[in-house]
Amino acid sequence: MARVELHDIRKSFGKVEVIHGIDLTIEDGEFCVFVGPSGCGKSTLLRIISGLEEQTSGRIEIDGRDVGNLEPVERDIAMVFQSYALYPHLTVGENIGFGLSLARKPKAEIAEAVNRVAETLQLGHLLDRRPKELSGGQRQRVAIGRAIVRDPKVFLFDEPLSNLDAALRSQMRIELTDLHAQLGSTMIYVTHDQVEAMTMADKIVVLKDGAIEQVGTPMELYDKPATPFVAGFIGSPKMNLFNGEVAAQKGCEVYGIRPEHIRLTDDGDWHGRVRLVERLGADTIVHAEMETFGPMIIRTDGQSELREGREIRAAPMPEREFRFGKS
C-alpha cells in the first residue's frame, strides 16, 4: 500500500497542453476514481502515474519516493487495461504467474502465489484453461490476477469493465469493491461511467479539459457539486440545468434541480406536458416539456400511471435546489 501525490503535473503534446497543473493526493489504501467525459485527460493522467507517459513538468511521489523519472517496472505499480491482453497460448495459471516467471522467481513460489490469487478471484477451477475458453468476466479476473500476484503498492485500472455487457459490469463492480476491501491496497480507477464512480469510489476526481473540477466522496459530489459541470455529470438521470430567464428568476446564472427532487403535485407552480415515459420497474423517468423551463426530466414512482401527452404540474423540493453563480 502507498500514498500517491501529484504536484503540479502538466503534459503537453507539442504546443498543446492537455494536463493543466494537477495537484492531488490519494491516500494509502484509498479507492480513487478519475471520471469525466472522453478527452478530459483521465487516461493520460493515469498513464503518467504509471510511467507509460512522461509528464512535461511536475512531480509524482509514491510512498514518499519521487518516481517521475523511473521506468514503469521500477514504480512498484500494476496496471489493468481495457483490453485483457492475455497470452492466448498460455493457461490461466501461466498468465497469472507470467510476471513472476519473467522475474525468475522459484517455481514453487510462483505456484503458491498463483494459487493464492486464484482462490481470491474464484479462478482455482480454471487454472488449466486457456483464455479462449473463458467468458469476458473470467478473462478480466485473470488480468486482475496477473496484477495482484505481483503485490504492488498501487493498482491502476484503465476502464477495465468497458468491454463487458451491463450484467457483467454490475457483477465486476461488486467483485472489485470486495477485492479492494480484502487487499486494502491503493487503487486508482479510470472510467467515463459515473455509476461506476459513485458505486465503487472512496474518492472521486472529476476532470474536465485536463483540469480538476472537484474532488470529494461520491455523496459530497452528489449533494454539493461545486460547478454546473459536476452537477450535470454526477447523478443518473443527470441534473436538470437551466440558465437565462429561469435562472435569473432564481437569482443565479445556472439553476439546477435533480429529477428525483421534483414532485408531481396538483398544486405545483410548474406546468407542462409529458413527452415520453420510461418505465424502469422501481422508478419511472418522465421526459416533460414545461411551459417555463422547456425540456425537463422527472424521476417518480415506478407505479406511476402517467402517459405521453398528459398535462402535469410539478414543484421542486426547496431544500434540494441548486444555484450556481449567484449574482
C-alpha positions as CSV (number, residue, x, y, z in Angstrom):
1,M,0.0,0.0,0.0
2,A,1.1,3.6,-0.6
3,R,0.2,7.2,-0.8
4,V,0.3,8.8,-4.2
5,E,1.0,12.5,-4.6
6,L,0.8,14.6,-7.7
7,H,2.4,18.0,-7.6
8,D,1.6,20.5,-10.5
9,I,1.6,17.7,-13.1
10,R,1.5,19.1,-16.7
11,K,1.5,17.4,-20.0
12,S,1.9,18.9,-23.5
13,F,1.9,17.3,-26.9
14,G,3.9,19.8,-28.9
15,K,2.4,23.3,-28.2
16,V,-0.9,21.9,-26.9
17,E,-1.1,21.4,-23.1
18,V,-3.6,18.6,-22.3
19,I,-3.0,18.3,-18.5
20,H,-3.0,21.7,-16.7
21,G,-1.2,21.7,-13.3
22,I,-2.8,18.8,-11.5
23,D,-2.3,18.7,-7.7
24,L,-3.8,15.7,-6.0
25,T,-3.2,13.4,-3.0
26,I,-4.5,9.8,-3.0
27,E,-4.3,8.4,0.5
28,D,-2.8,5.0,1.4
29,G,-5.4,2.3,0.8
30,E,-7.9,4.6,-0.9
31,F,-10.0,3.6,-3.9
32,C,-9.8,6.8,-6.1
33,V,-11.8,7.1,-9.3
34,F,-10.9,9.5,-12.1
35,V,-14.1,10.3,-14.0
36,G,-15.0,12.6,-16.8
37,P,-16.0,12.7,-20.5
38,S,-13.9,11.4,-23.3
39,G,-10.9,13.7,-23.9
40,C,-10.8,15.1,-20.4
41,G,-7.3,13.7,-19.7
42,K,-8.1,11.0,-17.2
43,S,-6.4,8.1,-19.0
44,T,-3.4,10.4,-19.8
45,L,-3.1,11.2,-16.1
46,L,-3.2,7.5,-15.2
47,R,-0.5,6.7,-17.8
48,I,1.7,9.5,-16.3
49,I,1.3,7.9,-12.9
50,S,2.2,4.5,-14.4
51,G,5.2,5.8,-16.3
52,L,3.8,4.8,-19.7
53,E,3.6,8.5,-20.4
54,E,6.1,11.2,-19.3
55,Q,4.9,14.3,-17.7
56,T,6.2,17.6,-19.2
57,S,6.7,19.0,-15.7
58,G,5.7,18.3,-12.1
59,R,6.5,15.7,-9.5
60,I,5.0,12.2,-8.8
61,E,5.5,10.6,-5.5
62,I,4.6,7.0,-4.5
63,D,5.1,6.1,-0.9
64,G,7.2,9.3,-0.4
65,R,9.5,8.5,-3.3
66,D,9.9,10.6,-6.4
67,V,9.1,8.2,-9.2
68,G,8.8,10.8,-12.1
69,N,12.0,9.6,-13.8
70,L,11.6,5.9,-13.1
71,E,10.5,3.3,-15.6
72,P,7.1,1.6,-15.0
73,V,8.7,-1.6,-13.7
74,E,10.6,0.4,-11.1
75,R,7.5,2.2,-9.7
76,D,6.0,-0.9,-7.9
77,I,2.7,-0.5,-9.6
78,A,0.4,-2.8,-11.6
79,M,-1.9,-1.8,-14.3
80,V,-5.1,-3.4,-15.7
81,F,-6.2,-2.2,-19.1
82,Q,-9.4,-2.1,-21.0
83,S,-8.2,-4.9,-23.2
84,Y,-7.4,-8.1,-21.3
85,A,-4.1,-8.5,-23.1
86,L,-3.8,-12.2,-22.1
87,Y,-1.4,-14.6,-23.8
88,P,-3.7,-17.0,-25.8
89,H,-1.2,-19.9,-25.8
90,L,-0.8,-19.8,-22.0
91,T,-3.1,-21.3,-19.4
92,V,-4.9,-19.1,-16.8
93,G,-2.3,-20.1,-14.3
94,E,0.6,-19.3,-16.6
95,N,-1.0,-15.9,-17.5
96,I,-1.4,-15.0,-13.8
97,G,2.2,-16.0,-13.0
98,F,3.8,-14.6,-16.1
99,G,5.4,-11.6,-14.5
100,L,6.8,-13.7,-11.7
101,S,8.3,-16.1,-14.3
102,L,9.9,-13.2,-16.1
103,A,11.4,-12.2,-12.8
104,R,12.8,-15.7,-12.5
105,K,11.1,-16.5,-9.2
106,P,11.3,-20.1,-8.0
107,K,8.6,-22.3,-9.4
108,A,7.3,-23.3,-6.0
109,E,7.0,-19.6,-5.1
110,I,5.2,-18.8,-8.3
111,A,2.8,-21.8,-7.9
112,E,2.0,-20.7,-4.3
113,A,1.3,-17.1,-5.4
114,V,-0.8,-18.1,-8.4
115,N,-2.9,-20.5,-6.2
116,R,-3.5,-17.8,-3.6
117,V,-4.6,-15.2,-6.1
118,A,-6.7,-17.7,-8.0
119,E,-8.6,-18.6,-4.8
120,T,-9.1,-14.9,-4.1
121,L,-10.6,-14.3,-7.6
122,Q,-12.5,-17.7,-7.7
123,L,-10.4,-18.9,-10.6
124,G,-9.0,-22.0,-9.0
125,H,-11.0,-24.4,-11.1
126,L,-9.9,-22.6,-14.3
127,L,-6.2,-22.6,-13.9
128,D,-5.6,-25.1,-16.7
129,R,-7.9,-23.5,-19.3
130,R,-6.8,-21.0,-22.0
131,P,-8.2,-17.6,-22.5
132,K,-10.5,-18.6,-25.4
133,E,-12.3,-21.0,-23.1
134,L,-13.2,-18.2,-20.7
135,S,-16.1,-15.7,-20.5
136,G,-15.3,-11.9,-20.7
137,G,-15.7,-11.6,-16.9
138,Q,-13.4,-14.5,-16.3
139,R,-10.8,-13.1,-18.6
140,Q,-10.9,-9.7,-16.8
141,R,-10.4,-11.5,-13.5
142,V,-7.3,-13.2,-14.9
143,A,-5.9,-9.8,-16.0
144,I,-6.6,-8.5,-12.5
145,G,-5.0,-11.7,-11.0
146,R,-1.9,-11.0,-13.1
147,A,-1.7,-7.6,-11.4
148,I,-2.4,-8.8,-7.9
149,V,0.2,-11.6,-7.9
150,R,3.0,-9.0,-8.0
151,D,1.8,-7.5,-4.7
152,P,2.3,-3.9,-6.0
153,K,2.0,-0.8,-3.9
154,V,-0.6,0.8,-6.3
155,F,-3.1,-0.7,-8.7
156,L,-4.1,1.3,-11.8
157,F,-7.2,0.4,-13.7
158,D,-7.9,2.0,-17.1
159,E,-11.6,1.5,-17.9
160,P,-11.3,-2.3,-17.2
161,L,-15.1,-3.0,-17.5
162,S,-16.0,-1.2,-20.6
163,N,-15.8,-4.3,-22.8
164,L,-18.3,-6.2,-20.7
165,D,-22.1,-6.3,-21.0
166,A,-24.3,-4.5,-18.4
167,A,-24.9,-7.5,-16.2
168,L,-21.2,-8.4,-16.1
169,R,-20.2,-4.8,-15.4
170,S,-22.5,-4.8,-12.4
171,Q,-21.1,-8.1,-11.2
172,M,-17.5,-7.0,-11.7
173,R,-18.1,-3.7,-9.8
174,I,-19.1,-5.8,-6.8
175,E,-16.1,-8.1,-7.2
176,L,-13.6,-5.2,-7.5
177,T,-15.1,-3.5,-4.4
178,D,-14.8,-6.7,-2.5
179,L,-11.3,-7.2,-3.7
180,H,-10.3,-3.7,-2.5
181,A,-11.8,-4.5,0.9
182,Q,-9.7,-7.7,1.0
183,L,-6.4,-6.3,-0.1
184,G,-6.7,-2.8,1.4
185,S,-4.5,-1.6,-1.5
186,T,-4.3,1.9,-3.0
187,M,-6.3,1.7,-6.3
188,I,-6.7,4.4,-9.0
189,Y,-9.5,3.7,-11.4
190,V,-10.4,5.5,-14.6
191,T,-13.9,5.5,-16.1
192,H,-16.3,7.7,-18.0
193,D,-19.2,5.9,-16.3
194,Q,-20.4,8.0,-13.3
195,V,-22.4,4.9,-12.0
196,E,-19.1,3.1,-11.6
197,A,-17.6,6.1,-9.9
198,M,-20.5,6.5,-7.5
199,T,-20.7,2.8,-6.5
200,M,-17.0,2.0,-6.2
201,A,-15.1,5.1,-5.0
202,D,-13.9,6.3,-1.7
203,K,-12.8,9.5,-3.5
204,I,-13.9,10.8,-6.9
205,V,-11.8,13.2,-9.0
206,V,-13.9,14.9,-11.7
207,L,-11.8,16.0,-14.6
208,K,-12.7,18.4,-17.4
209,D,-10.4,19.6,-20.2
210,G,-7.3,18.4,-18.4
211,A,-8.0,20.1,-15.1
212,I,-9.7,19.0,-11.8
213,E,-13.3,20.3,-11.4
214,Q,-13.9,18.8,-8.0
215,V,-12.6,16.2,-5.6
216,G,-14.8,14.5,-3.0
217,T,-16.6,11.4,-1.8
218,P,-19.5,10.3,-4.0
219,M,-22.2,11.8,-1.8
220,E,-20.2,15.1,-1.4
221,L,-20.3,15.5,-5.2
222,Y,-23.9,14.5,-5.4
223,D,-25.1,16.7,-2.5
224,K,-22.7,19.7,-3.0
225,P,-21.4,19.9,-6.6
226,A,-19.1,22.9,-7.0
227,T,-19.9,23.6,-10.6
228,P,-22.7,23.1,-13.2
229,F,-20.4,20.6,-14.9
230,V,-20.1,18.4,-11.9
231,A,-23.8,18.8,-11.1
232,G,-24.7,17.6,-14.6
233,F,-22.1,14.8,-14.7
234,I,-22.8,13.1,-11.3
235,G,-26.2,11.6,-10.9
236,S,-28.4,9.4,-13.1
237,P,-30.5,10.7,-14.8
238,K,-28.4,13.9,-14.8
239,M,-29.5,17.1,-13.1
240,N,-31.8,19.5,-14.9
241,L,-29.8,22.7,-15.5
242,F,-31.3,26.0,-16.7
243,N,-29.9,29.4,-17.4
244,G,-31.3,32.6,-18.9
245,E,-34.6,33.9,-17.6
246,V,-35.3,30.9,-15.5
247,A,-32.0,31.2,-13.6
248,A,-32.4,35.0,-13.3
249,Q,-35.8,34.5,-11.6
250,K,-33.9,32.3,-9.1
251,G,-31.2,34.9,-8.6
252,C,-28.4,32.9,-10.2
253,E,-26.6,32.2,-13.5
254,V,-27.5,28.5,-13.6
255,Y,-30.3,26.9,-11.7
256,G,-30.3,23.1,-11.1
257,I,-32.8,20.5,-9.8
258,R,-32.3,16.8,-9.9
259,P,-35.1,14.6,-11.4
260,E,-35.6,12.9,-8.1
261,H,-36.1,16.2,-6.3
262,I,-39.1,17.2,-8.3
263,R,-42.6,16.4,-7.0
264,L,-45.6,15.8,-9.2
265,T,-48.4,17.6,-7.4
266,D,-51.8,19.1,-8.3
267,D,-50.9,22.4,-6.8
268,G,-47.4,22.8,-8.3
269,D,-46.4,26.1,-9.9
270,W,-44.7,24.4,-12.8
271,H,-46.9,23.4,-15.8
272,G,-46.1,21.1,-18.6
273,R,-46.9,18.1,-20.8
274,V,-45.4,14.6,-20.8
275,R,-43.4,13.8,-23.9
276,L,-42.0,10.4,-23.1
277,V,-42.3,7.9,-20.2
278,E,-39.5,5.4,-19.4
279,R,-40.7,2.6,-17.1
280,L,-37.8,1.0,-15.3
281,G,-39.7,-1.0,-12.7
282,A,-39.0,0.6,-9.4
283,D,-38.7,4.1,-11.0
284,T,-40.4,5.9,-13.8
285,I,-38.5,8.5,-15.8
286,V,-40.7,11.2,-17.2
287,H,-39.5,13.5,-20.0
288,A,-41.7,16.6,-20.0
289,E,-41.9,19.9,-21.8
290,M,-42.5,22.6,-19.2
291,E,-44.0,25.9,-20.1
292,T,-41.3,28.0,-18.4
293,F,-38.4,25.6,-18.4
294,G,-38.6,23.7,-21.7
295,P,-37.4,20.1,-21.5
296,M,-37.2,18.7,-18.0
297,I,-36.6,15.2,-16.6
298,I,-38.6,14.0,-13.6
299,R,-38.0,10.8,-11.7
300,T,-41.1,9.4,-10.0
301,D,-42.6,6.2,-8.6
302,G,-42.5,3.0,-10.6
303,Q,-46.2,2.6,-10.2
304,S,-47.0,6.0,-11.9
305,E,-49.8,5.8,-14.5
306,L,-48.6,8.8,-16.4
307,R,-48.8,8.6,-20.2
308,E,-47.4,10.6,-23.1
309,G,-49.4,13.8,-23.8
310,R,-50.8,14.2,-20.3
311,E,-50.6,17.6,-18.7
312,I,-48.8,17.8,-15.4
313,R,-48.0,20.2,-12.6
314,A,-44.8,19.9,-10.6
315,A,-42.8,21.6,-7.8
316,P,-39.2,21.4,-6.6
317,M,-38.1,20.3,-3.2
318,P,-36.9,23.7,-1.9
319,E,-34.1,22.3,0.2
320,R,-32.7,20.4,-2.9
321,E,-32.4,23.3,-5.4
322,F,-29.0,24.4,-6.7
323,R,-28.0,27.9,-7.7
324,F,-24.7,28.4,-9.4
325,G,-23.0,31.8,-10.0
326,K,-25.3,33.8,-7.8
327,S,-25.4,37.5,-8.7
